Amino acid sequence: MVRGGDVPDSMSPFRCETVLNVLGKKWMIPVLAELRAEPRRRKYLFRRLRVSSSRLDPTIQELMKWGLIERTWIPNGRTDGPGLAITDLGRSLLELVAALAEWQQAHQPELVANEADWSAAPPLDITWPPGVRTRRRVRRPDGGTASPLNGLRSRRSIAG
């Protein structure tokens, strides 16, 4: 329910799970990029991207499902045949990918420095102010007790 100027969750400007799901798959962007100049055949994509058909075929199906590419006929004299072409929707998505690439290039030194700082930092440790009891027991609804820090671990212990 929307009240007083609130934006419904489905229309929030930060809701982009669908596009992130599409872009997050390994071969989606390379296939779209290969098709941006002109329609291509599946065999061309297979050879150009050096990807197995077990990876390429599901990628093509997924891109077609979202309407980012479509089947087309490639007239080529003696070798007319079916091919794949990028749609206007796919082109508009590639424009967004290009904008993301520009942002990354503009901020690459800062991103690399931040990652290096993070990797060099000691594990996260929670330090409590003096006088705070960290082993206080909390009564659970089932009658048992638990420490409020159960399950809280440092960054490195989570990764390791």
NUKOLFI-846113 format. One line per field, with one value per residue: residue number from 1; chain; x negated, y, z of N, C-alpha, C in turn. Coordinates in Angstrom, 1 decimal, always signed. Example, Ala and Ser with C-alpha at 12.3 -4.5 7.8 and 13.67 -1.06 7.14 Angstrom:
2
n = (1|2)
chain = (A|A)
n.u = (-13.2|-12.8)
n.v = (-5.7|-2.2)
n.w = (+7.8|+7.1)
ca.u = (-12.3|-13.7)
ca.v = (-4.5|-1.1)
ca.w = (+7.8|+7.1)
c.u = (-13.2|-12.9)
c.v = (-3.3|+0.0)
c.w = (+7.8|+7.9)
//
This chain:
160
n = (1|2|3|4|5|6|7|8|9|10|11|12|13|14|15|16|17|18|19|20|21|22|23|24|25|26|27|28|29|30|31|32|33|34|35|36|37|38|39|40|41|42|43|44|45|46|47|48|49|50|51|52|53|54|55|56|57|58|59|60|61|62|63|64|65|66|67|68|69|70|71|72|73|74|75|76|77|78|79|80|81|82|83|84|85|86|87|88|89|90|91|92|93|94|95|96|97|98|99|100|101|102|103|104|105|106|107|108|109|110|111|112|113|114|115|116|117|118|119|120|121|122|123|124|125|126|127|128|129|130|131|132|133|134|135|136|137|138|139|140|141|142|143|144|145|146|147|148|149|150|151|152|153|154|155|156|157|158|159|160)
chain = (A|A|A|A|A|A|A|A|A|A|A|A|A|A|A|A|A|A|A|A|A|A|A|A|A|A|A|A|A|A|A|A|A|A|A|A|A|A|A|A|A|A|A|A|A|A|A|A|A|A|A|A|A|A|A|A|A|A|A|A|A|A|A|A|A|A|A|A|A|A|A|A|A|A|A|A|A|A|A|A|A|A|A|A|A|A|A|A|A|A|A|A|A|A|A|A|A|A|A|A|A|A|A|A|A|A|A|A|A|A|A|A|A|A|A|A|A|A|A|A|A|A|A|A|A|A|A|A|A|A|A|A|A|A|A|A|A|A|A|A|A|A|A|A|A|A|A|A|A|A|A|A|A|A|A|A|A|A|A|A)
n.u = (-0.8|-0.6|-1.3|-0.9|-2.8|-4.8|-7.0|-6.2|-7.6|-8.2|-8.7|-10.8|-13.7|-16.0|-15.6|-16.8|-17.1|-16.5|-18.0|-20.6|-20.8|-20.8|-23.1|-25.0|-25.6|-28.1|-28.6|-26.8|-27.2|-29.5|-28.4|-26.3|-27.9|-29.4|-27.3|-26.6|-27.6|-26.7|-24.4|-25.1|-26.2|-25.5|-27.7|-29.8|-29.9|-30.5|-33.1|-34.5|-34.2|-35.2|-33.9|-32.1|-29.5|-27.7|-27.6|-27.2|-24.7|-22.6|-23.0|-22.3|-19.6|-18.6|-19.1|-17.4|-15.0|-14.7|-14.4|-16.5|-18.1|-17.4|-16.2|-17.3|-17.5|-20.3|-21.4|-23.7|-24.6|-25.6|-25.6|-23.3|-21.5|-20.3|-20.6|-21.7|-20.6|-21.0|-18.6|-16.7|-16.3|-18.4|-20.5|-20.2|-20.7|-23.4|-24.4|-24.1|-25.9|-28.2|-28.3|-28.7|-31.2|-32.7|-32.4|-33.8|-36.4|-37.0|-37.1|-38.9|-41.6|-41.0|-39.2|-41.0|-42.8|-41.2|-40.5|-43.0|-43.6|-41.6|-42.2|-44.7|-44.1|-43.7|-41.8|-38.3|-37.3|-35.3|-35.2|-34.2|-32.9|-34.4|-33.1|-31.0|-29.2|-30.1|-29.4|-26.8|-23.9|-21.1|-17.7|-15.9|-12.9|-12.2|-12.9|-15.6|-19.1|-21.1|-24.1|-24.5|-26.3|-26.4|-27.3|-28.5|-31.2|-34.5|-35.6|-37.6|-37.4|-35.0|-35.5|-37.4)
n.v = (-1.2|+2.2|+5.3|+8.7|+9.9|+8.0|+5.6|+2.7|-0.5|-2.1|-0.1|+1.4|+3.3|+1.9|-0.7|-3.2|-5.9|-7.7|-6.8|-6.9|-9.6|-10.6|-9.3|-10.3|-12.9|-14.8|-14.9|-13.2|-10.3|-10.4|-11.8|-10.0|-7.8|-8.8|-9.0|-6.4|-4.9|-6.2|-8.7|-12.1|-15.4|-18.4|-20.2|-18.4|-16.9|-18.9|-19.7|-17.2|-16.3|-18.4|-20.3|-23.0|-25.0|-25.8|-23.8|-21.5|-21.9|-21.9|-19.3|-17.8|-18.6|-17.4|-14.7|-14.3|-14.9|-12.7|-10.8|-9.5|-10.3|-11.5|-14.0|-14.0|-13.6|-14.1|-12.8|-13.9|-14.4|-17.4|-18.6|-18.1|-17.9|-18.8|-16.6|-14.5|-11.5|-8.3|-6.7|-3.5|-3.2|-4.7|-3.1|-0.8|-1.7|-2.3|+0.2|+1.1|-0.6|+0.3|+2.8|+2.1|+1.0|+3.2|+4.6|+2.9|+3.1|+5.7|+5.7|+3.8|+3.9|+4.6|+2.6|+0.4|+1.1|+1.2|-1.5|-2.7|-1.5|-2.6|-5.4|-5.4|-4.7|-5.5|-8.3|-7.6|-6.4|-6.2|-3.8|-3.1|-0.4|+0.5|-1.2|-2.3|-5.3|-8.1|-10.7|-11.1|-12.8|-13.7|-14.1|-16.5|-17.0|-19.7|-20.4|-21.0|-19.8|-17.4|-16.0|-12.6|-12.3|-14.5|-16.2|-14.0|-13.1|-12.4|-10.7|-12.2|-14.7|-15.5|-15.7|-17.7)
n.w = (+0.0|-0.8|+0.6|+1.0|-1.0|-0.9|-2.5|-4.1|-3.3|-5.6|-7.5|-6.7|-7.1|-6.6|-6.9|-8.6|-9.2|-11.3|-13.6|-12.5|-12.0|-14.7|-15.7|-14.1|-14.8|-16.3|-19.3|-20.4|-21.0|-22.7|-25.0|-25.7|-26.4|-28.6|-30.4|-30.9|-33.1|-35.5|-36.7|-35.8|-36.2|-34.3|-34.3|-34.9|-32.5|-30.7|-31.5|-31.4|-28.7|-27.4|-25.9|-24.3|-25.8|-24.0|-22.2|-23.8|-25.1|-23.1|-22.3|-24.5|-24.7|-22.3|-22.8|-24.9|-23.7|-22.0|-23.9|-25.0|-27.1|-30.4|-32.7|-36.1|-39.7|-41.6|-44.5|-46.8|-49.4|-50.8|-48.3|-46.7|-43.7|-40.3|-37.6|-34.8|-33.3|-31.7|-29.7|-29.5|-26.8|-25.7|-26.7|-25.3|-22.7|-23.0|-23.2|-20.6|-19.3|-20.5|-19.3|-16.6|-16.9|-17.5|-15.1|-13.4|-14.5|-14.0|-11.3|-10.6|-9.4|-6.7|-5.9|-6.1|-4.1|-1.8|-1.6|-1.2|+1.3|+2.9|+2.7|+4.0|+6.5|+10.0|+11.4|+11.9|+15.0|+17.8|+20.1|+23.2|+25.2|+28.4|+31.2|+30.0|+30.0|+28.3|+28.3|+29.1|+29.8|+28.0|+28.3|+26.5|+24.6|+24.8|+27.3|+27.7|+27.8|+26.2|+24.9|+23.9|+21.9|+20.4|+17.5|+16.4|+14.5|+13.5|+10.5|+9.1|+10.3|+9.3|+6.6|+6.6)
ca.u = (+0.0|-1.3|-0.7|-1.5|-4.0|-5.8|-7.2|-6.0|-8.9|-8.5|-9.0|-11.9|-14.8|-17.1|-15.2|-17.3|-17.5|-16.4|-19.1|-21.8|-20.8|-21.2|-24.5|-25.9|-26.0|-29.4|-28.7|-25.8|-27.8|-30.3|-27.5|-25.7|-29.0|-29.7|-26.2|-26.3|-27.9|-25.9|-23.9|-26.1|-25.7|-25.9|-29.0|-30.7|-30.0|-31.1|-34.5|-35.0|-34.2|-35.9|-33.0|-31.5|-28.1|-26.9|-27.5|-26.7|-23.3|-21.7|-23.1|-21.5|-18.2|-18.3|-19.1|-16.2|-13.9|-14.5|-14.2|-17.8|-18.5|-16.4|-16.7|-17.2|-18.0|-21.5|-21.6|-25.1|-24.9|-25.5|-25.5|-22.2|-21.2|-19.8|-21.6|-21.2|-20.8|-20.7|-17.4|-16.9|-16.4|-19.8|-21.4|-20.0|-21.4|-24.8|-24.7|-24.2|-27.1|-29.3|-28.3|-29.3|-32.6|-33.3|-32.5|-34.9|-37.7|-37.2|-37.3|-39.7|-42.6|-40.4|-38.7|-42.1|-43.4|-40.3|-40.6|-44.3|-43.5|-40.7|-43.0|-45.8|-43.6|-43.5|-40.4|-37.3|-37.2|-34.4|-35.7|-33.1|-33.4|-34.6|-31.9|-29.9|-29.4|-29.9|-28.9|-25.5|-23.0|-19.8|-16.6|-15.2|-11.5|-12.0|-13.4|-17.0|-19.8|-22.1|-24.9|-24.1|-27.3|-26.5|-27.3|-29.2|-32.5|-35.3|-35.6|-38.5|-36.9|-33.9|-36.1|-38.2)
ca.v = (+0.0|+3.4|+6.4|+10.1|+10.1|+6.9|+4.9|+1.3|-1.2|-2.5|+1.0|+2.1|+3.5|+1.1|-2.1|-3.6|-7.3|-8.4|-6.5|-7.4|-11.0|-10.8|-8.9|-11.1|-14.2|-14.7|-14.8|-12.3|-9.1|-10.7|-12.1|-8.8|-7.0|-9.4|-8.8|-5.0|-4.4|-6.8|-10.0|-13.1|-16.8|-19.1|-20.7|-17.3|-16.6|-20.1|-19.6|-15.9|-16.2|-19.6|-20.8|-24.3|-24.9|-26.0|-22.5|-20.6|-22.1|-21.4|-17.8|-17.3|-18.7|-16.4|-13.4|-14.3|-14.8|-11.3|-9.9|-8.7|-10.7|-12.2|-14.8|-13.3|-14.3|-13.4|-13.1|-13.9|-15.1|-18.8|-19.1|-17.5|-18.8|-18.2|-15.9|-13.8|-10.0|-7.6|-5.8|-2.2|-3.3|-5.1|-2.0|+0.2|-2.3|-2.2|+1.6|+1.2|-1.3|+1.3|+3.9|+1.4|+0.8|+4.6|+4.9|+2.1|+3.6|+7.0|+5.5|+2.6|+4.0|+4.7|+1.2|-0.5|+1.5|+0.7|-3.0|-3.0|-1.1|-3.6|-6.6|-5.2|-4.4|-6.7|-8.7|-6.8|-6.7|-5.3|-3.4|-2.5|+0.6|+0.0|-1.4|-3.1|-6.7|-8.7|-12.1|-11.0|-13.8|-13.2|-15.1|-16.8|-17.3|-21.1|-20.6|-21.1|-18.6|-17.2|-14.8|-11.7|-12.3|-15.8|-16.1|-12.8|-13.4|-11.4|-10.9|-13.2|-16.0|-15.8|-16.2|-18.9)
ca.w = (+0.0|-1.0|+1.3|+1.0|-1.8|-0.8|-3.7|-3.9|-3.4|-7.0|-8.3|-6.1|-8.0|-6.2|-7.2|-9.9|-9.1|-12.6|-14.4|-11.9|-12.3|-16.1|-15.9|-13.2|-15.4|-17.0|-20.7|-21.0|-21.5|-23.9|-26.1|-26.2|-27.0|-29.9|-31.3|-31.1|-34.4|-36.6|-36.3|-35.9|-36.1|-33.1|-34.5|-34.7|-31.1|-30.1|-31.8|-31.0|-27.3|-26.9|-24.8|-24.7|-26.2|-22.8|-21.6|-24.7|-25.5|-22.0|-22.3|-25.6|-24.3|-21.3|-23.4|-25.7|-22.7|-21.5|-25.1|-25.3|-28.4|-31.1|-33.9|-37.3|-40.9|-42.1|-45.9|-47.1|-50.6|-50.7|-46.9|-45.9|-42.6|-39.1|-36.7|-33.6|-33.4|-30.5|-29.9|-29.0|-25.4|-25.5|-26.9|-24.1|-21.6|-23.2|-22.9|-19.1|-19.0|-20.8|-18.2|-15.5|-17.2|-17.4|-13.7|-12.9|-15.0|-13.3|-9.8|-10.4|-8.4|-5.4|-5.7|-5.8|-2.8|-0.8|-1.5|-0.5|+2.7|+3.5|+2.8|+4.9|+7.9|+10.9|+11.5|+12.6|+16.4|+18.5|+21.4|+24.0|+26.2|+29.8|+32.0|+29.3|+30.1|+27.0|+28.5|+29.7|+29.3|+27.6|+28.4|+25.3|+24.7|+25.1|+28.6|+27.7|+27.8|+25.1|+24.9|+22.8|+20.9|+19.7|+16.0|+15.9|+14.3|+12.8|+9.0|+8.7|+10.7|+8.4|+5.3|+6.8)
c.u = (-0.9|-0.6|-1.5|-2.8|-5.1|-5.8|-7.0|-7.4|-9.2|-8.9|-10.2|-13.1|-16.0|-16.8|-15.7|-17.8|-17.5|-17.6|-20.4|-21.9|-21.3|-22.6|-25.4|-26.3|-27.2|-29.4|-27.7|-26.4|-28.7|-29.5|-26.9|-26.7|-29.3|-28.6|-25.9|-26.6|-27.0|-25.4|-25.0|-25.4|-26.2|-27.3|-30.1|-31.0|-30.8|-32.7|-35.2|-35.2|-35.0|-35.1|-32.4|-30.0|-27.2|-26.8|-26.9|-25.2|-22.3|-21.8|-22.3|-20.0|-17.8|-18.2|-17.8|-15.0|-13.6|-14.3|-15.4|-18.4|-17.4|-17.0|-16.4|-17.7|-19.2|-21.7|-23.1|-25.4|-24.6|-25.2|-24.5|-21.9|-20.7|-20.9|-20.9|-21.5|-20.4|-19.5|-17.7|-17.0|-17.8|-20.8|-21.4|-20.7|-22.9|-25.3|-24.9|-25.5|-28.3|-29.4|-29.0|-30.8|-33.4|-33.4|-33.7|-36.2|-38.0|-37.6|-38.3|-40.8|-42.1|-39.8|-39.9|-42.7|-42.5|-40.4|-41.9|-44.2|-42.7|-41.5|-44.1|-45.3|-43.5|-42.0|-39.5|-37.2|-36.2|-34.9|-34.5|-33.7|-33.6|-33.3|-30.8|-30.2|-29.1|-29.4|-27.6|-24.6|-21.7|-18.8|-15.9|-13.8|-11.3|-12.5|-14.9|-17.7|-20.8|-22.9|-24.5|-25.1|-27.4|-26.4|-28.0|-30.6|-33.2|-35.2|-36.5|-38.1|-35.8|-34.5|-36.8|-37.5)
c.v = (+1.2|+4.5|+7.6|+10.2|+9.0|+6.2|+3.4|+0.6|-1.6|-1.4|+1.9|+2.2|+2.6|-0.4|-2.5|-5.0|-8.0|-8.1|-6.9|-8.9|-11.4|-10.5|-9.7|-12.5|-14.0|-14.3|-13.8|-11.0|-9.4|-11.0|-10.9|-7.9|-7.5|-9.1|-7.3|-4.4|-4.9|-8.2|-11.1|-14.5|-17.4|-19.6|-19.6|-17.0|-17.7|-20.0|-18.3|-15.8|-17.4|-20.2|-22.1|-24.1|-25.1|-24.7|-21.5|-20.7|-21.6|-19.9|-17.2|-17.4|-17.7|-15.0|-13.2|-14.2|-13.4|-10.3|-9.0|-9.0|-11.4|-13.0|-13.9|-14.1|-13.5|-13.8|-12.9|-14.6|-16.6|-19.4|-18.4|-18.5|-18.0|-17.6|-15.3|-12.3|-9.4|-6.8|-4.4|-2.2|-3.8|-4.0|-1.0|-0.4|-2.2|-0.7|+1.8|+0.5|-0.4|+2.4|+3.3|+1.3|+2.2|+5.0|+4.2|+2.7|+4.9|+6.8|+4.3|+2.8|+4.0|+3.3|+0.3|-0.2|+1.1|-0.8|-3.3|-2.6|-2.2|-4.9|-6.5|-5.0|-5.6|-7.1|-7.7|-7.3|-5.7|-5.0|-2.6|-1.5|-0.1|-0.1|-2.1|-4.6|-7.4|-10.2|-12.1|-12.1|-13.2|-14.3|-15.3|-17.1|-18.8|-21.4|-20.7|-19.8|-18.6|-16.0|-13.9|-11.7|-13.6|-15.6|-14.9|-13.2|-12.3|-11.7|-12.0|-14.6|-16.4|-16.4|-17.5|-20.0)
c.w = (+0.0|-0.3|+1.1|+0.3|-1.7|-2.2|-3.4|-4.1|-4.8|-7.9|-7.7|-7.1|-7.7|-6.4|-8.6|-9.9|-10.4|-13.4|-13.8|-12.1|-13.7|-16.2|-15.1|-13.8|-16.4|-18.4|-21.3|-21.7|-22.8|-25.2|-26.6|-26.9|-28.4|-30.9|-31.6|-32.5|-35.5|-36.1|-36.6|-35.7|-34.8|-33.2|-34.3|-33.2|-30.3|-30.3|-31.2|-29.5|-26.6|-25.7|-25.3|-25.0|-25.0|-22.0|-22.5|-25.0|-24.3|-22.0|-23.4|-25.3|-23.3|-21.9|-24.3|-24.8|-22.3|-22.7|-25.4|-26.6|-29.1|-32.3|-35.1|-38.5|-41.4|-43.6|-46.2|-48.4|-50.5|-49.3|-46.1|-44.8|-41.3|-38.3|-35.5|-33.8|-32.1|-30.7|-29.3|-27.4|-25.0|-25.7|-25.8|-22.9|-21.8|-23.0|-21.4|-18.7|-19.4|-19.8|-17.0|-15.7|-17.1|-15.9|-13.1|-13.3|-14.3|-11.9|-9.6|-9.4|-6.9|-5.0|-5.3|-4.4|-1.7|-0.6|-0.8|+0.9|+3.5|+3.7|+3.8|+6.3|+8.7|+10.9|+12.3|+14.0|+17.0|+19.8|+22.1|+25.0|+27.6|+30.5|+31.3|+29.5|+28.8|+27.1|+29.2|+29.0|+29.0|+27.7|+27.1|+25.6|+25.2|+26.5|+28.8|+27.8|+26.6|+25.3|+23.7|+21.7|+20.1|+18.2|+15.5|+15.8|+13.5|+11.3|+8.6|+9.1|+9.9|+7.1|+5.5|+7.4)
//
